[in-house]
Amino acid sequence: MELKYSDDVKLQINITEKMKQDYRECGECARVVGGDGKDCDGCSLNVDIEGLGLCEIPLVTEKLEDRV
């Protein structure tokens, strides 16, 4: 998938099965009350872009959830 920031700046992201798996696991951990959650340090989505993790970018989450 490609995120276009301007005519000259584009970000190409290859969504892998590992990324989808990490995203699902994170969602499962978030639903556990009192749980520790998933450690972002070992996550394949732990890439900071303009202060956001990949999993926080709406177009990426749509792709991770297979909605696109």
Secondary structure by P-SEA (a helix, b strand, c coil): ccccccccbbbbbbbcaaaaaaaaaaaaaaaccccccccccccccccccccccccccaaaaaaaaccc
